[in-house]
Amino acid sequence: MRVVCLSKRKRIFHQLHTHLPPILLVSFSISSNSLSSSLPFYPTLHPCLIEIANMLERMDERLDPVAVIEEFEALTRDAGRIQRETLQKILEENGETEYLRRWRLNGRTDPDTFKACIPLVSHKDLEPYIQCIADGKNPSVLTGKPITTISLSSGTTHGKPKFVPFNDELMESTMQIFKTSFAFRNREYPIGNGKALQFIYSSKQFKTKGGLTAGTATTNVYRNAQFKKTMKVMQTPCCSPDEVIFGPDFHQSLYCHLLCGLIFRDEVQVVSSTFAHGIVHAFRTFEQVWEELVTDIREGSLSSRITVPSIRTAIARLLKPDPELADSIYSKCAGLSNWYGLIQELFPNTKYIYGIMTGSMEPYLKKLRHYAGELPLLSADYGSSEGWIGANVNPKLPPELATFAVLPDIGYFEFIPLKEDISEHEQERPCKLSAEPQPVGLTEVEVGEEYEIILTNFAGLYRYRLGDVVKVKGFYNSTPELQFICRRNLLLTINIDKNTEKDLQLAVEAAAKLLAEEKLEVVDFTSRVDFSTEPGHYVIFWEISGDPRAEILQECCNCLDRSFIDAGYVSSRKVNTIGPLELRIVKRGTFHKILDHYVGLGAAVSQFKTPRCVGPTNSTVLQILSLNGVKSYFSTAF
Ligand code: AMP
């Protein structure tokens, strides 16, 4: 018998208080310190304790949402104090590193000294230090405990993946965030024992020059034993075997995820992926391959498109001829109208669909809702390869309104206010991206204001500009609830105009309504600034689900141009210091090629976010877009 681990005594006591009669509680309290050691020796003397231990072992297999929520309540009640303590802990653990000694903290750990001594940095500033770790020259240059793993951020915003340090503390905070939002989710949408159809992919880990393990952040998480354990206690183990998740070819992994989901279709309770794009992409693929999947199930043999031997062996263990299941899936699919409600039909016991649906994922919501039918869409948490920030503790809010309550013990957070800067030319729509006042602390932010977020974590990042803009929507106890607005650096700008990813998204949404009237949709989109013409102009690339008439696309193009309401843009367009916006239609499958390109660079499909603005140096993506161009329209709106 494995006696339950007592290291989490607080949680266990809570469980006891809520589940056991007082008499057993007394007995347990007396013996709890020595329970694990005494049990094997005195089993007959403590029958009630054996019973308790067995019960706790069973409980340990499940997460106790009440206890998790209580812990979160306690943490957020005095977020200011927790922040000071967290900073103190980070600086005590790492104060002797070369990086922190350089800034002469001299052992001080208070926020004022910290802010006065340590500069705000971006990834570029830390790159030499991180490289030094990766090269094995000094693995402790940023942290007291040497860094042994490196994460690669998705790299979809800058064109190539960046290295960031990863360690056990980041892994722990990842699990803490997962458990916190699960506890809140489970309160509203309880799930029983079952499985999750998770479209997760782990790219290969490799060794850096200095021998450190490196992989995308999601890979480092999925490959950690903690991940599987957490999924198990959250009653959502993945349908697919590890060989599928860790397969070398994501097209084959995706096919097999779908197949495993169908095999376990009655057990599936949650359909998820890290980013919503992953779910939409999976079911778009399903539309193409569903008959092949049905054949595999009918015959109990795997399609020849799967060539990776380890995946074939793993799937062979699950796949048996099941004509009844094949018939049922066939008739469900054949009965659908334009695939509406596909997920619900295929997986009838699904309680919700889960993944990051905010920010650059919003454009996929329409399609996701279409596949989901009546199933609720629950937006996942907010974080990055550099560290987690907040949990979605209001799962009932629609994704468009989702907020993230900051966990005050996983890092030290600062916020640069992006105050309105209403200049003479910009009165129609104030620009929030020009001012740069001093950062404020976590509990000093104001509701309704926008901020750039600054992160200090347990993995060697100090006052690190994450590059994200967030808006404070309210407070949970004393910790702010943030709404993700956009990446700060994703600006379409030619002269005095400034348009963010969000502005682009709103413009595309407005123009896509014209397509929707024709029963067509924008499959994906991106943009660039074209300076090769005089004056320069914005180019918006669209992949469309069909072939609309030219007049419709011309209208869409005009609508896009009019929808950028930034005052700098509008005034420049009026005086032609910015040229007419260009809408360029690309071939079907172009964005798939872009995804393949990033995956080839080492990005994980799990972390993939279509770059919404392609910089002039991103020549491969520019080339893919240019080679796949079908037609161009220029705006006549001004
Ligand atoms: P990565 O580079 O793959 O680590 O991606 C991290 C970035 O993804 C963050 O800095 C955000 O810009 C974006 N992101 C992560 N979580 C969310 C979320 N919940 N909503 C919107 N954007 C997010």
Boltz pocket constraint, residues with backbone or C-beta under 6 A from the ligand:
constraints:
  - pocket:
      binder: B
      contacts: [[A, 152], [A, 153], [A, 154], [A, 155], [A, 156], [A, 217], [A, 356], [A, 357], [A, 358], [A, 359], [A, 360], [A, 380], [A, 381], [A, 382], [A, 383], [A, 384], [A, 385], [A, 386], [A, 466], [A, 468], [A, 484], [A, 486], [A, 487], [A, 607]]
      max_distance: 6.0
